[in-house]
Amino acid sequence: MIDLATWNLSVPVGTPPATIDTPKLVSGFKNQYFHSDTGTLFFWAPVTGTRTENAIYPRTELRETYSNGTLRNWLYPDADNSLRATLAVNQVPSSGKLVIGQIHAYDSQKPLVKLEYQYKSTTATGNIVAKVRMRPDDAEGRVIIIASGVKLDRDFSYLIHLSPGGALGISAAGAQWDSKISSTWRNKPLYFKAGVYVQDNSGNSQEGGKVTFSKLDIDHDK
């Protein structure tokens, strides 16, 4: 069973989109966009869903919190920080792209890491692609193809790891990439996100992203 006690959930309904707080999530919240009935986490985000402020795409996505529901933000030098997941992508929008994990920066529109699944209809498989800002003020993230050949409905795992020394490691589907981020990130509050953030906003209400997580875990090891 996946522990939901360190997350809240944004769902793409309402204006602004609703946020389900941690206690409600832990007590068994479910709707058409999210459920944890089977011990796995099911996420659905239609391209027609409502969008959070400043976002151009809809999401059904978890955001890191403390167990009382307070938002958790952390500085990377304070701990060894990891986000681990095992999941299957079940449906993609017509763009083929959805974000499945992030290190986001608090009060910023520029995440440190976005991990995307990018489906190619020509091969009927997807690439796992990381978009990484080495510095907080980078306009665009550096694009790294971590792994390829990942089929829909097929389980794979990823790990996003950021050490106290600023070593960033991203592994997915058996492949690994490592780099060092700029120390200018050290004073920026960060937090993990996971779920489905579709990179598309056109089409009908049947179009969107579906993802099923069978494992999801955060660690901040001192």
C-alpha positions in Angstrom: 0.0 0.0 0.0 1.4 3.4 -1.0 1.6 5.9 1.9 -0.3 9.1 1.0 0.6 10.8 4.3 3.2 13.1 2.7 1.1 14.4 -0.2 -1.8 16.5 -1.2 -3.5 16.2 -4.6 -4.5 18.7 -7.3 -7.4 17.5 -9.5 -8.5 19.3 -12.8 -12.0 20.3 -11.7 -13.3 23.6 -10.4 -11.9 27.1 -10.8 -9.3 27.1 -9.5 -8.7 23.4 -9.6 -9.5 21.6 -6.4 -6.7 20.6 -3.9 -7.4 17.5 -1.8 -5.6 17.9 1.5 -3.4 15.2 3.1 -5.9 14.0 5.8 -8.7 13.7 3.2 -6.4 11.9 0.9 -5.3 9.4 3.6 -8.9 8.7 4.6 -9.6 7.3 1.2 -10.6 10.1 -1.2 -11.5 9.1 -4.7 -13.2 10.5 -7.8 -13.0 10.0 -11.5 -9.5 11.5 -11.6 -7.9 9.6 -8.8 -8.3 6.5 -6.6 -6.2 4.2 -4.5 -8.8 1.4 -4.2 -6.6 -1.4 -5.4 -3.4 -0.5 -3.5 -2.1 1.3 -6.6 -2.6 5.0 -7.4 -4.7 5.7 -10.5 -4.4 9.2 -12.1 -6.5 10.6 -15.0 -6.1 14.1 -16.4 -8.2 14.9 -19.5 -7.0 17.6 -21.8 -10.2 19.5 -21.1 -9.5 19.7 -17.4 -9.2 23.0 -15.5 -5.7 24.4 -15.0 -3.8 25.7 -12.0 -2.8 29.4 -12.0 -0.1 30.1 -14.6 -0.3 26.6 -16.1 -1.3 25.9 -19.7 -2.0 22.2 -19.2 -4.2 20.3 -16.8 -2.9 17.9 -14.1 -3.9 15.3 -11.6 -0.8 15.4 -9.5 0.5 14.9 -5.9 2.5 17.6 -4.2 4.8 16.9 -1.2 3.5 17.9 2.3 3.9 17.1 6.0 1.5 14.6 7.5 -0.7 17.4 8.9 -1.2 18.8 5.4 1.2 21.7 5.6 3.2 22.2 2.4 6.7 20.7 2.7 9.6 22.6 1.0 13.2 21.6 1.5 16.7 22.9 0.8 18.8 20.2 -0.9 22.0 20.6 1.2 20.0 19.6 4.3 19.4 15.9 3.4 19.8 13.2 0.8 16.6 13.6 -1.2 14.9 10.8 -3.2 11.7 10.2 -5.1 11.2 6.6 -6.2 8.3 5.3 -8.3 7.1 2.2 -10.2 4.3 2.9 -12.7 2.7 2.2 -16.0 1.5 4.8 -18.5 -1.9 3.6 -19.7 -2.9 6.5 -22.0 -1.3 9.5 -23.6 -2.9 12.6 -25.2 -2.4 13.4 -28.9 0.9 15.2 -28.1 2.2 11.9 -26.6 3.7 13.8 -23.7 3.0 13.7 -19.9 5.0 14.6 -16.8 5.3 11.8 -14.3 7.6 13.3 -11.7 9.2 16.6 -10.7 11.5 18.5 -8.4 9.6 21.8 -8.3 10.8 25.1 -6.9 8.6 26.9 -4.4 6.9 30.1 -5.6 8.4 29.6 -9.1 7.3 28.6 -12.6 10.7 27.0 -13.3 11.0 23.4 -11.9 14.5 22.0 -11.4 13.5 18.6 -12.9 10.6 17.5 -15.0 10.5 13.8 -15.9 8.4 13.1 -19.0 7.0 10.1 -20.8 7.0 10.9 -24.5 5.2 8.4 -26.7 6.0 7.9 -30.4 3.2 6.3 -32.4 5.7 5.2 -35.1 7.4 2.8 -32.7 4.4 2.4 -30.3 6.9 3.0 -27.4 7.9 5.9 -25.3 11.1 7.7 -24.2 11.7 8.8 -20.6 13.0 12.3 -20.9 14.3 14.6 -18.2 14.2 18.3 -18.5 16.7 19.8 -16.0 17.5 23.4 -15.2 21.1 23.4 -14.0 20.5 27.0 -12.7 17.3 28.5 -11.2 17.3 31.2 -13.9 17.7 29.0 -16.9 14.9 29.8 -19.3 14.6 26.2 -20.6 15.7 22.9 -19.1 18.4 20.8 -20.6 16.8 17.8 -22.3 18.1 14.4 -21.6 16.7 11.1 -23.0 17.1 8.8 -20.1 15.6 5.6 -21.6 13.7 4.5 -24.7 11.4 1.6 -25.8 9.0 1.8 -22.9 5.6 0.5 -23.9 2.2 1.6 -22.7 0.7 -0.5 -19.9 4.2 -1.8 -19.0 5.6 -1.2 -15.5 8.9 0.7 -15.2 10.6 2.4 -12.3 12.3 5.8 -11.9 14.4 7.4 -9.2 15.2 11.1 -8.9 18.0 11.6 -6.4 19.6 14.9 -5.2 22.4 14.7 -2.8 23.4 17.3 -0.2 26.4 18.1 -2.4 24.2 18.9 -5.4 24.8 15.6 -7.3 21.6 14.9 -9.3 21.0 11.4 -10.5 18.0 10.3 -12.6 17.4 6.7 -13.4 14.5 5.2 -15.4 13.7 1.9 -17.0 17.1 0.5 -16.2 19.1 3.5 -17.5 21.0 6.2 -15.5 22.1 9.8 -16.0 24.1 11.9 -13.5 25.2 15.5 -13.3 26.0 18.3 -10.8 23.5 21.2 -10.5 24.6 24.8 -9.8 25.1 25.7 -6.2 22.8 28.7 -6.9 20.0 26.2 -6.2 21.1 25.7 -2.6 18.9 28.4 -1.1 15.8 27.7 -3.2 13.0 25.8 -1.4 12.2 22.6 -3.4 9.5 19.9 -3.3 8.6 16.7 -5.1 5.6 16.1 -7.3 4.3 12.9 -9.0 1.2 11.9 -11.0 0.1 12.9 -14.4 0.6 16.4 -15.8 -0.6 16.2 -19.5 1.4 18.3 -21.9 -1.6 18.9 -24.1 -4.8 21.0 -23.8 -6.7 20.4 -27.1 -9.1 17.6 -27.9 -12.3 16.1 -26.4 -12.9 15.0 -22.9 -11.8 11.4 -23.7 -8.3 12.6 -24.5 -5.7 12.9 -21.8 -3.2 11.0 -19.7 -3.8 7.9 -17.5 -1.1 6.5 -15.2 -1.1 3.8 -12.5 1.6 3.9 -9.8 2.3 0.7 -7.9 5.1 2.2 -5.8 5.8 5.7 -4.7 8.1 6.8 -2.0 9.9 10.0 -0.8 13.0 10.0 1.4 14.9 12.9 3.0 17.8 11.1 4.8 19.8 13.2 7.2 
